[in-house]
Amino acid sequence: MAALANHKDLGIHTEMFSDGIIPLVEKGIITGKYKKLDAGKIVSTFLCGSRKIYDFVEDYPLVTMMRVDYVNDTSIIRQNPKAYRHK
């Protein structure tokens, strides 16, 4: 996660949400600004980490916990820019 510190306006659509995401959100690196689906939202299926991650998700309205069949659906994932590159 530390390697992402020089990026901006990243989006998160992930099966597992962990503590490493929190500093990136707090620094404004993760905004979801360019997501086509669930714009401005962090989308995940489950949490794994310290008490801090659970408190963060409870207090941060832009985190959306969704069913795994949605989060892991490749037809959903590839609708977001740069998440899928057709070769």
MMTF fields as JSON, N, C-alpha, C and O atoms, coordinates in Angstrom:
{
  "mmtfVersion": "1.0.0",
  "mmtfProducer": "UNKNOWN",
  "numBonds": 347,
  "numAtoms": 348,
  "numGroups": 87,
  "numChains": 1,
  "numModels": 1,
  "chainsPerModel": [1],
  "groupsPerChain": [87],
  "chainIdList": ["A"],
  "bondAtomList": [4, 2, 8, 6, 12, 10, 16, 14, 20, 18, 24, 22, 28, 26, 32, 30, 36, 34, 40, 38, 44, 42, 48, 46, 52, 50, 56, 54, 60, 58, 64, 62, 68, 66, 72, 70, 76, 74, 80, 78, 84, 82, 88, 86, 92, 90, 96, 94, 100, 98, 104, 102, 108, 106, 112, 110, 116, 114, 120, 118, 124, 122, 128, 126, 132, 130, 136, 134, 140, 138, 144, 142, 148, 146, 152, 150, 156, 154, 160, 158, 164, 162, 168, 166, 172, 170, 176, 174, 180, 178, 184, 182, 188, 186, 192, 190, 196, 194, 200, 198, 204, 202, 208, 206, 212, 210, 216, 214, 220, 218, 224, 222, 228, 226, 232, 230, 236, 234, 240, 238, 244, 242, 248, 246, 252, 250, 256, 254, 260, 258, 264, 262, 268, 266, 272, 270, 276, 274, 280, 278, 284, 282, 288, 286, 292, 290, 296, 294, 300, 298, 304, 302, 308, 306, 312, 310, 316, 314, 320, 318, 324, 322, 328, 326, 332, 330, 336, 334, 340, 338, 344, 342],
  "bondOrderList": [1, 1, 1, 1, 1, 1, 1, 1, 1, 1, 1, 1, 1, 1, 1, 1, 1, 1, 1, 1, 1, 1, 1, 1, 1, 1, 1, 1, 1, 1, 1, 1, 1, 1, 1, 1, 1, 1, 1, 1, 1, 1, 1, 1, 1, 1, 1, 1, 1, 1, 1, 1, 1, 1, 1, 1, 1, 1, 1, 1, 1, 1, 1, 1, 1, 1, 1, 1, 1, 1, 1, 1, 1, 1, 1, 1, 1, 1, 1, 1, 1, 1, 1, 1, 1, 1],
  "groupList": [{"groupName": "MET", "atomNameList": ["N", "CA", "C", "O"], "elementList": ["N", "C", "C", "O"], "formalChargeList": [0, 0, 0, 0], "bondAtomList": [1, 0, 2, 1, 3, 2], "bondOrderList": [1, 1, 2], "singleLetterCode": "M", "chemCompType": "L-PEPTIDE LINKING"}, {"groupName": "ALA", "atomNameList": ["N", "CA", "C", "O"], "elementList": ["N", "C", "C", "O"], "formalChargeList": [0, 0, 0, 0], "bondAtomList": [1, 0, 2, 1, 3, 2], "bondOrderList": [1, 1, 2], "singleLetterCode": "A", "chemCompType": "L-PEPTIDE LINKING"}, {"groupName": "LEU", "atomNameList": ["N", "CA", "C", "O"], "elementList": ["N", "C", "C", "O"], "formalChargeList": [0, 0, 0, 0], "bondAtomList": [1, 0, 2, 1, 3, 2], "bondOrderList": [1, 1, 2], "singleLetterCode": "L", "chemCompType": "L-PEPTIDE LINKING"}, {"groupName": "ASN", "atomNameList": ["N", "CA", "C", "O"], "elementList": ["N", "C", "C", "O"], "formalChargeList": [0, 0, 0, 0], "bondAtomList": [1, 0, 2, 1, 3, 2], "bondOrderList": [1, 1, 2], "singleLetterCode": "N", "chemCompType": "L-PEPTIDE LINKING"}, {"groupName": "HIS", "atomNameList": ["N", "CA", "C", "O"], "elementList": ["N", "C", "C", "O"], "formalChargeList": [0, 0, 0, 0], "bondAtomList": [1, 0, 2, 1, 3, 2], "bondOrderList": [1, 1, 2], "singleLetterCode": "H", "chemCompType": "L-PEPTIDE LINKING"}, {"groupName": "LYS", "atomNameList": ["N", "CA", "C", "O"], "elementList": ["N", "C", "C", "O"], "formalChargeList": [0, 0, 0, 0], "bondAtomList": [1, 0, 2, 1, 3, 2], "bondOrderList": [1, 1, 2], "singleLetterCode": "K", "chemCompType": "L-PEPTIDE LINKING"}, {"groupName": "ASP", "atomNameList": ["N", "CA", "C", "O"], "elementList": ["N", "C", "C", "O"], "formalChargeList": [0, 0, 0, 0], "bondAtomList": [1, 0, 2, 1, 3, 2], "bondOrderList": [1, 1, 2], "singleLetterCode": "D", "chemCompType": "L-PEPTIDE LINKING"}, {"groupName": "GLY", "atomNameList": ["N", "CA", "C", "O"], "elementList": ["N", "C", "C", "O"], "formalChargeList": [0, 0, 0, 0], "bondAtomList": [1, 0, 2, 1, 3, 2], "bondOrderList": [1, 1, 2], "singleLetterCode": "G", "chemCompType": "PEPTIDE LINKING"}, {"groupName": "ILE", "atomNameList": ["N", "CA", "C", "O"], "elementList": ["N", "C", "C", "O"], "formalChargeList": [0, 0, 0, 0], "bondAtomList": [1, 0, 2, 1, 3, 2], "bondOrderList": [1, 1, 2], "singleLetterCode": "I", "chemCompType": "L-PEPTIDE LINKING"}, {"groupName": "THR", "atomNameList": ["N", "CA", "C", "O"], "elementList": ["N", "C", "C", "O"], "formalChargeList": [0, 0, 0, 0], "bondAtomList": [1, 0, 2, 1, 3, 2], "bondOrderList": [1, 1, 2], "singleLetterCode": "T", "chemCompType": "L-PEPTIDE LINKING"}, {"groupName": "GLU", "atomNameList": ["N", "CA", "C", "O"], "elementList": ["N", "C", "C", "O"], "formalChargeList": [0, 0, 0, 0], "bondAtomList": [1, 0, 2, 1, 3, 2], "bondOrderList": [1, 1, 2], "singleLetterCode": "E", "chemCompType": "L-PEPTIDE LINKING"}, {"groupName": "PHE", "atomNameList": ["N", "CA", "C", "O"], "elementList": ["N", "C", "C", "O"], "formalChargeList": [0, 0, 0, 0], "bondAtomList": [1, 0, 2, 1, 3, 2], "bondOrderList": [1, 1, 2], "singleLetterCode": "F", "chemCompType": "L-PEPTIDE LINKING"}, {"groupName": "SER", "atomNameList": ["N", "CA", "C", "O"], "elementList": ["N", "C", "C", "O"], "formalChargeList": [0, 0, 0, 0], "bondAtomList": [1, 0, 2, 1, 3, 2], "bondOrderList": [1, 1, 2], "singleLetterCode": "S", "chemCompType": "L-PEPTIDE LINKING"}, {"groupName": "PRO", "atomNameList": ["N", "CA", "C", "O"], "elementList": ["N", "C", "C", "O"], "formalChargeList": [0, 0, 0, 0], "bondAtomList": [1, 0, 2, 1, 3, 2], "bondOrderList": [1, 1, 2], "singleLetterCode": "P", "chemCompType": "L-PEPTIDE LINKING"}, {"groupName": "VAL", "atomNameList": ["N", "CA", "C", "O"], "elementList": ["N", "C", "C", "O"], "formalChargeList": [0, 0, 0, 0], "bondAtomList": [1, 0, 2, 1, 3, 2], "bondOrderList": [1, 1, 2], "singleLetterCode": "V", "chemCompType": "L-PEPTIDE LINKING"}, {"groupName": "TYR", "atomNameList": ["N", "CA", "C", "O"], "elementList": ["N", "C", "C", "O"], "formalChargeList": [0, 0, 0, 0], "bondAtomList": [1, 0, 2, 1, 3, 2], "bondOrderList": [1, 1, 2], "singleLetterCode": "Y", "chemCompType": "L-PEPTIDE LINKING"}, {"groupName": "CYS", "atomNameList": ["N", "CA", "C", "O"], "elementList": ["N", "C", "C", "O"], "formalChargeList": [0, 0, 0, 0], "bondAtomList": [1, 0, 2, 1, 3, 2], "bondOrderList": [1, 1, 2], "singleLetterCode": "C", "chemCompType": "L-PEPTIDE LINKING"}, {"groupName": "ARG", "atomNameList": ["N", "CA", "C", "O"], "elementList": ["N", "C", "C", "O"], "formalChargeList": [0, 0, 0, 0], "bondAtomList": [1, 0, 2, 1, 3, 2], "bondOrderList": [1, 1, 2], "singleLetterCode": "R", "chemCompType": "L-PEPTIDE LINKING"}, {"groupName": "GLN", "atomNameList": ["N", "CA", "C", "O"], "elementList": ["N", "C", "C", "O"], "formalChargeList": [0, 0, 0, 0], "bondAtomList": [1, 0, 2, 1, 3, 2], "bondOrderList": [1, 1, 2], "singleLetterCode": "Q", "chemCompType": "L-PEPTIDE LINKING"}],
  "groupTypeList": [0, 1, 1, 2, 1, 3, 4, 5, 6, 2, 7, 8, 4, 9, 10, 0, 11, 12, 6, 7, 8, 8, 13, 2, 14, 10, 5, 7, 8, 8, 9, 7, 5, 15, 5, 5, 2, 6, 1, 7, 5, 8, 14, 12, 9, 11, 2, 16, 7, 12, 17, 5, 8, 15, 6, 11, 14, 10, 6, 15, 13, 2, 14, 9, 0, 0, 17, 14, 6, 15, 14, 3, 6, 9, 12, 8, 8, 17, 18, 3, 13, 5, 1, 15, 17, 4, 5],
  "groupIdList": [1, 2, 3, 4, 5, 6, 7, 8, 9, 10, 11, 12, 13, 14, 15, 16, 17, 18, 19, 20, 21, 22, 23, 24, 25, 26, 27, 28, 29, 30, 31, 32, 33, 34, 35, 36, 37, 38, 39, 40, 41, 42, 43, 44, 45, 46, 47, 48, 49, 50, 51, 52, 53, 54, 55, 56, 57, 58, 59, 60, 61, 62, 63, 64, 65, 66, 67, 68, 69, 70, 71, 72, 73, 74, 75, 76, 77, 78, 79, 80, 81, 82, 83, 84, 85, 86, 87],
  "secStructList": [7, 4, 4, 4, 6, 6, 7, 7, 1, 5, 7, 3, 3, 3, 3, 3, 3, 3, 6, 6, 2, 2, 2, 2, 2, 2, 6, 6, 7, 5, 7, 7, 6, 6, 7, 1, 1, 1, 6, 6, 7, 3, 3, 3, 3, 3, 3, 3, 1, 7, 2, 2, 2, 2, 2, 2, 2, 2, 2, 7, 6, 6, 3, 3, 3, 7, 7, 2, 2, 2, 2, 6, 7, 2, 2, 2, 2, 6, 6, 1, 6, 6, 1, 7, 7, 7, 7],
  "xCoordList": [0.813, 0.0, 0.865, 0.49, 2.0, 2.874, 3.333, 3.593, 3.435, 3.867, 2.829, 3.132, 1.632, 0.577, 0.539, -0.317, 1.438, 1.426, 1.561, 1.131, 2.134, 2.304, 1.177, 1.247, 0.166, -0.967, -2.056, -1.962, -3.097, -4.22, -5.517, -5.525, -6.595, -7.948, -8.11, -8.809, -7.465, -7.624, -8.999, -9.622, -9.463, -10.721, -10.462, -9.498, -11.315, -11.182, -12.437, -13.552, -12.234, -13.28, -12.574, -11.876, -12.748, -11.923, -12.706, -13.644, -12.314, -12.95, -12.631, -13.517, -11.357, -10.95, -10.455, -9.598, -10.987, -10.633, -9.805, -10.253, -8.6, -7.722, -7.214, -7.477, -6.493, -5.988, -5.17, -5.195, -4.458, -3.591, -4.319, -3.7, -5.606, -6.388, -6.634, -6.735, -6.729, -7.099, -6.18, -6.692, -4.857, -4.002, -4.155, -4.043, -4.407, -4.577, -5.872, -5.92, -6.903, -8.153, -7.937, -8.351, -7.294, -7.066, -6.205, -6.36, -5.296, -4.433, -5.071, -4.472, -6.281, -6.971, -6.505, -6.828, -5.751, -5.25, -6.365, -6.497, -7.156, -8.309, -9.548, -9.96, -10.131, -11.341, -12.462, -13.637, -12.102, -13.095, -13.68, -14.716, -13.028, -13.522, -13.807, -14.77, -12.995, -13.142, -13.818, -13.858, -14.341, -15.034, -16.329, -17.087, -16.567, -17.806, -18.964, -20.052, -18.725, -19.724, -19.346, -18.168, -20.323, -20.088, -19.091, -18.188, -19.268, -18.374, -18.295, -19.31, -17.085, -16.856, -16.986, -16.871, -17.221, -17.412, -16.244, -15.625, -15.96, -15.053, -15.954, -16.783, -15.797, -16.649, -15.838, -14.733, -16.396, -15.715, -16.727, -17.919, -16.226, -17.06, -16.818, -17.766, -15.55, -15.279, -14.094, -13.287, -14.009, -12.95, -11.987, -12.388, -10.715, -9.719, -8.671, -7.964, -8.572, -7.584, -7.841, -8.453, -7.366, -7.472, -8.842, -9.673, -9.056, -10.292, -10.453, -11.571, -9.323, -9.358, -10.124, -10.853, -9.963, -10.651, -12.159, -12.923, -12.585, -14.019, -14.617, -15.722, -13.89, -14.351, -14.386, -15.316, -13.388, -13.328, -14.536, -15.188, -14.83, -15.949, -17.275, -18.173, -17.4, -18.637, -18.866, -20.004, -17.779, -17.884, -17.76, -18.029, -17.365, -17.092, -18.205, -18.247, -19.094, -20.281, -19.999, -20.886, -18.804, -18.512, -18.014, -17.705, -17.937, -17.597, -18.897, -19.826, -18.95, -20.134, -19.746, -18.946, -20.307, -20.073, -21.142, -22.341, -20.669, -21.596, -21.353, -20.345, -22.291, -22.202, -21.015, -20.668, -20.409, -19.237, -19.553, -18.677, -20.774, -21.097, -21.102, -20.935, -21.288, -21.177, -19.715, -19.196, -19.068, -17.7, -16.725, -15.826, -16.877, -15.944, -16.402, -15.758, -17.48, -18.001, -17.137, -17.098, -16.453, -15.553, -16.286, -15.695, -17.551, -18.296, -18.567, -18.744, -18.601, -18.734, -17.373, -17.258, -16.363, -15.018, -14.512, -13.989, -14.659, -14.088, -14.821, -14.382, -15.914, -16.603, -15.919, -16.195, -15.039, -14.303, -13.035, -12.346, -12.719, -11.542, -10.261, -10.063, -9.421, -8.098, -8.128, -7.068, -9.288, -9.368, -9.224, -8.886, -9.476, -9.433, -8.854, -9.263, -7.917, -7.33, -7.494, -6.943, -8.239, -8.467, -7.264, -6.828, -6.729, -5.549, -5.896, -5.036],
  "yCoordList": [-1.187, 0.0, 1.263, 2.272, 1.209, 2.385, 2.821, 4.004, 1.883, 2.21, 3.05, 3.594, 3.159, 3.934, 5.391, 6.154, 5.778, 7.108, 8.251, 9.366, 8.018, 9.078, 9.115, 9.875, 8.321, 8.293, 9.236, 9.797, 9.403, 10.228, 9.71, 9.116, 9.945, 9.593, 8.12, 7.788, 7.246, 5.814, 5.349, 5.959, 4.275, 3.656, 2.285, 1.613, 1.874, 0.559, -0.257, 0.169, -1.433, -2.435, -3.747, -4.283, -4.273, -5.381, -6.371, -6.002, -7.603, -8.62, -8.368, -8.447, -8.064, -7.879, -6.455, -5.956, -5.822, -4.457, -4.587, -5.194, -4.019, -4.143, -2.78, -1.754, -2.79, -1.567, -0.674, 0.548, -1.25, -0.474, 0.565, 1.511, 0.402, 1.351, 2.655, 3.72, 2.571, 3.74, 4.945, 6.032, 4.815, 5.994, 6.594, 7.807, 5.75, 6.249, 7.049, 8.023, 6.642, 7.413, 8.727, 9.784, 8.662, 9.861, 10.894, 12.092, 10.451, 11.363, 11.821, 12.598, 11.345, 11.749, 11.029, 11.449, 9.953, 9.184, 8.309, 8.174, 7.723, 6.925, 7.806, 8.222, 8.081, 8.908, 8.248, 8.555, 7.349, 6.718, 7.672, 7.387, 8.786, 9.848, 9.377, 9.834, 8.482, 8.082, 6.724, 6.203, 6.165, 4.886, 5.088, 6.022, 4.217, 4.279, 3.716, 4.292, 2.604, 2.011, 2.346, 2.333, 2.639, 2.939, 4.088, 4.021, 5.132, 6.289, 6.867, 7.031, 7.169, 7.751, 6.771, 7.16, 5.517, 4.499, 3.524, 3.247, 3.017, 1.89, 0.673, 0.591, -0.266, -1.454, -2.667, -2.9, -3.437, -4.616, -5.66, -5.382, -6.867, -7.959, -8.254, -8.5, -8.232, -8.493, -7.682, -7.181, -7.564, -6.807, -7.763, -8.826, -7.385, -8.179, -7.225, -6.566, -7.153, -6.267, -5.975, -6.766, -4.836, -4.421, -3.809, -3.66, -3.466, -2.787, -1.476, -1.039, -0.856, 0.416, 0.306, 1.226, -0.799, -0.946, -1.044, -0.488, -1.738, -1.871, -0.527, -0.177, 0.218, 1.553, 2.496, 3.29, 2.408, 3.25, 3.0, 3.946, 1.758, 1.407, 1.837, 2.281, 1.711, 2.111, 3.618, 4.071, 4.39, 5.851, 6.485, 7.678, 5.732, 6.295, 5.881, 4.729, 6.793, 6.427, 6.021, 5.489, 6.255, 5.923, 4.49, 4.087, 3.724, 2.309, 1.539, 1.686, 0.714, -0.091, -1.56, -2.005, -2.3, -3.738, -4.415, -4.2, -5.245, -5.868, -7.371, -7.882, -8.053, -9.509, -9.877, -9.151, -11.001, -11.455, -11.711, -11.54, -12.112, -12.37, -11.082, -11.138, -9.941, -8.646, -8.204, -7.857, -8.218, -7.701, -8.481, -7.884, -9.776, -10.6, -10.88, -11.653, -10.277, -10.481, -9.7, -8.47, -10.401, -9.727, -8.79, -7.821, -9.051, -8.128, -6.802, -5.775, -6.821, -5.596, -4.904, -3.705, -5.66, -5.11, -4.385, -3.275, -4.99, -4.399, -3.157, -2.532, -2.795, -1.558, -0.322, 0.799, -0.518, 0.607, 0.853, -0.095, 2.132, 2.469, 1.88, 1.876, 1.395, 0.859, -0.414, -0.901, -0.964, -2.214, -3.407, -4.507, -3.189, -4.296, -3.771, -2.721, -4.495, -4.131, -5.305, -6.385, -5.077, -6.119, -6.184, -5.158, -7.371, -7.535, -8.322, -8.56],
  "zCoordList": [0.0, 0.0, 0.0, -0.598, 0.658, 0.726, -0.664, -0.885, -1.597, -2.959, -3.711, -4.773, -3.184, -3.829, -3.364, -3.808, -2.494, -1.889, -2.894, -2.597, -4.054, -5.05, -6.082, -7.049, -5.887, -6.8, -6.304, -5.212, -7.129, -6.684, -7.291, -8.369, -6.588, -7.023, -7.394, -8.352, -6.636, -6.862, -6.42, -5.552, -7.019, -6.624, -6.034, -6.403, -5.125, -4.497, -4.76, -4.456, -5.329, -5.542, -5.247, -6.108, -4.031, -3.579, -2.731, -2.025, -2.811, -1.976, -0.501, 0.35, -0.199, 1.195, 1.437, 0.708, 2.442, 2.843, 4.121, 5.094, 4.119, 5.283, 5.751, 5.123, 6.849, 7.482, 6.551, 6.699, 5.613, 4.73, 3.889, 3.402, 3.716, 2.928, 3.686, 3.077, 4.986, 5.8, 5.581, 5.309, 5.684, 5.471, 4.073, 3.898, 3.09, 1.724, 1.576, 0.825, 2.281, 2.285, 3.019, 2.544, 4.169, 4.986, 4.269, 4.505, 3.394, 2.634, 1.325, 0.581, 1.041, -0.179, -1.432, -2.543, -1.27, -2.403, -2.975, -4.191, -2.099, -2.52, -2.431, -1.349, -3.598, -3.652, -4.451, -4.248, -5.349, -6.214, -7.24, -7.841, -7.438, -8.312, -9.739, -10.354, -10.267, -11.656, -11.855, -12.969, -10.788, -10.93, -11.713, -11.452, -12.656, -13.428, -12.61, -12.582, -11.955, -11.06, -9.623, -9.267, -8.819, -7.398, -7.226, -6.392, -8.022, -7.985, -6.578, -5.9, -6.156, -4.842, -3.695, -2.533, -3.999, -2.956, -2.935, -3.962, -1.757, -1.589, -1.478, -0.571, -2.392, -2.436, -1.992, -2.484, -1.057, -0.551, -0.102, 0.021, 0.14, 0.623, 2.09, 2.837, 2.519, 3.932, 4.427, 3.644, 5.739, 6.399, 7.078, 7.552, 7.125, 7.828, 8.376, 7.615, 9.688, 10.269, 11.727, 12.444, 12.144, 13.546, 13.834, 12.938, 15.072, 15.476, 14.701, 14.432, 14.347, 13.624, 12.297, 11.928, 11.591, 10.308, 10.502, 9.714, 11.533, 11.799, 12.219, 11.802, 13.039, 13.444, 12.235, 12.091, 11.385, 10.196, 9.298, 8.857, 9.03, 8.148, 8.756, 8.041, 10.049, 10.725, 10.614, 10.49, 10.66, 10.659, 9.277, 9.131, 8.268, 6.948, 5.984, 5.551, 5.648, 4.863, 3.415, 2.748, 2.922, 1.534, 1.337, 0.216, 2.428, 2.317, 2.153, 2.947, 1.109, 0.839, 0.85, 0.028, 1.769, 1.835, 0.979, 1.161, 0.032, -0.916, -0.988, -0.5, -1.602, -1.753, -2.635, -3.567, -2.331, -3.074, -4.548, -5.396, -4.87, -6.277, -7.11, -8.328, -6.477, -7.16, -7.203, -8.264, -6.066, -5.955, -6.832, -7.423, -6.928, -7.704, -9.135, -9.844, -9.56, -10.913, -11.908, -11.863, -12.794, -13.728, -14.682, -15.157, -14.972, -15.838, -15.129, -15.783, -13.808, -13.002, -12.902, -13.153, -12.538, -12.328, -13.572, -13.472, -14.72, -15.932, -16.431, -17.396, -15.799, -16.179, -15.601, -16.03, -14.64, -14.079, -14.884, -15.26, -15.153, -15.969, -15.375, -14.16, -16.243, -15.913, -15.077, -14.683, -14.794, -14.038, -14.967, -14.529, -16.231, -17.187, -18.483, -18.98, -19.017, -20.307, -21.253, -21.037, -22.273, -23.265, -24.191, -24.713, -24.397, -25.275, -26.484, -27.333]
}
